Amino acid sequence: MHAQLRIGGGLVMLSDGMPGTPTPKQSNTHVTLDFDDVNDLNQRFDALAAGGKVTMPLSDTFWGARFGMLTDAFGINWMFNCQ
């Protein structure tokens, strides 16, 4: 499903795509933001969603986090996670 690579104080997360879902080469990366506060998560999600496209609304997940995905107005893909 995914991998984590720690570099200094930072964390790079990697994941594969869903089986049978083609991934265009120009948009196969996401920037992931990990939050400690759900209110902060909601505010920043809404701010980056303005003028963009929500691809997965914020919701509770099977791994116990609040999670959502969007593409911002500049075409950058984002994933939001709050444990």
C-alpha positions as CSV (number, residue, x, y, z in Angstrom):
1,M,0.0,0.0,0.0
2,H,2.6,2.6,1.0
3,A,6.0,3.3,2.3
4,Q,7.6,6.0,4.5
5,L,11.0,7.5,4.1
6,R,12.3,9.7,7.0
7,I,14.8,12.4,6.0
8,G,16.0,14.4,9.0
9,G,12.8,15.7,10.6
10,G,10.8,15.2,7.4
11,L,8.7,12.3,6.1
12,V,8.3,11.3,2.5
13,M,5.4,8.9,1.9
14,L,5.1,6.7,-1.2
15,S,2.2,4.6,-2.4
16,D,1.1,2.7,-5.4
17,G,-2.1,3.2,-7.4
18,M,-5.3,1.3,-7.3
19,P,-5.3,-2.0,-9.3
20,G,-6.8,-1.5,-12.8
21,T,-6.7,2.3,-12.5
22,P,-4.4,4.0,-15.1
23,T,-2.2,6.8,-13.7
24,P,-1.2,9.5,-16.1
25,K,2.5,10.3,-15.9
26,Q,1.9,14.1,-15.6
27,S,-0.1,13.7,-12.4
28,N,1.2,10.6,-10.6
29,T,2.5,12.4,-7.5
30,H,0.7,13.8,-4.4
31,V,1.9,16.1,-1.7
32,T,0.7,14.6,1.7
33,L,0.0,16.9,4.7
34,D,-0.2,15.2,8.1
35,F,-2.1,17.0,10.8
36,D,-2.4,16.7,14.6
37,D,-5.5,19.0,14.7
38,V,-8.7,18.2,12.8
39,N,-9.8,21.8,12.7
40,D,-6.5,22.8,11.1
41,L,-6.9,20.0,8.6
42,N,-10.4,21.2,7.7
43,Q,-9.4,24.8,7.2
44,R,-6.4,24.0,5.0
45,F,-8.3,21.4,3.0
46,D,-11.0,24.0,2.2
47,A,-8.4,26.7,1.3
48,L,-6.6,24.5,-1.2
49,A,-9.9,23.1,-2.6
50,A,-11.0,26.6,-3.5
51,G,-10.8,26.8,-7.3
52,G,-9.7,23.2,-7.5
53,K,-11.3,19.8,-7.5
54,V,-12.0,17.5,-4.5
55,T,-11.3,14.0,-5.5
56,M,-12.0,12.4,-2.1
57,P,-13.9,14.5,0.5
58,L,-12.6,14.5,4.0
59,S,-14.0,11.4,5.9
60,D,-13.1,8.9,8.6
61,T,-11.1,5.9,7.3
62,F,-10.6,2.3,8.1
63,W,-7.0,3.1,9.4
64,G,-8.4,5.5,12.0
65,A,-7.6,8.8,10.4
66,R,-9.6,11.6,8.8
67,F,-8.4,11.7,5.2
68,G,-9.2,13.5,2.0
69,M,-7.7,14.2,-1.4
70,L,-7.9,17.1,-3.9
71,T,-6.2,18.8,-6.9
72,D,-5.7,22.5,-6.3
73,A,-6.3,25.3,-8.8
74,F,-2.7,24.9,-10.1
75,G,-3.0,21.1,-10.8
76,I,-1.1,20.0,-7.7
77,N,-2.5,16.8,-6.1
78,W,-2.8,16.8,-2.3
79,M,-3.6,14.2,0.3
80,F,-4.6,15.3,3.9
81,N,-4.4,13.0,6.9
82,C,-5.1,13.5,10.6
83,Q,-4.7,10.6,13.0
